[in-house]
Amino acid sequence: MHDDPTLPNFKRQLQRLHRLTVVARWIVVGLLWSSVGIWSLWRLRHEIALWVEYFTWVAVWYGFRHRIWAAIGLGLCTGNTLAVLLWQSRNLLWGLPEIERRRLERQLYRIHRTGPSHPLWKWVVSPTSESLSKGE
């Protein structure tokens, strides 16, 4: 399945698809922080003011215990942020794992089979073929 000769610029398109996946994950993290994160911090504003003045771990524990939904919201935002950071760091340091590369290859084949009507076509396939036809 690697570097299918029937698909021109397969490697470049695979990199574009991976880059698009990275951007999509960071957009989800940004949306989480700008909605759930802000709401959670707002719900904890009185506790945060107390923590700034007299910080103790017990105060943090009680604040989260009494504002359980805000604590869950912050946990969701923090967890997703850490997950994307670790995922992207692993990919940068050790490269894409084989199973993830195969998943991206299958997705790229589906995009090619669907053709220009696929929502990702213009970001993954179209710019590559245009830039090569211009001699870049």
C-alpha positions, 0 to 999 in steps of 0.5 A: 500500500506504500507509495501507490504508483497509480496515484501521482504525488502519493507521498505529498498528498499523504503528508497534506492529509496528516497535516490536515489531521493535526490542524483539525485536532488543534481546532477541536482543542481550541473550540473546547477551550473557547467554550467549555474551558471559559465556562469552567473557569468562569464557574470557578472564578470565586475559588480561583480568587481564593487560590490566588490569595491563599493557595493550598491543595485542600482549597483546590480539592474543595473548589473542584469538589463543590464545582464538579461540572467545572472541574470535569470541563477543565479536565476535558480541556486539559486532557484533550490538550495533553493528548494532542500534544503527546500525539503530535510529539510522538509523531515528530520524534519517532514518525507516524506509526505504521497503523496510523500511516495505513489509516491515512493511506486508506482515507487517501484512497477513499478521497481519490475514489470519491473524487472532487466531490469529497470535502477534503479533495481540494485540500489534499489532492487538488493543490498538489496537482496544480502546483506540479502542473505549474512546474513548482 
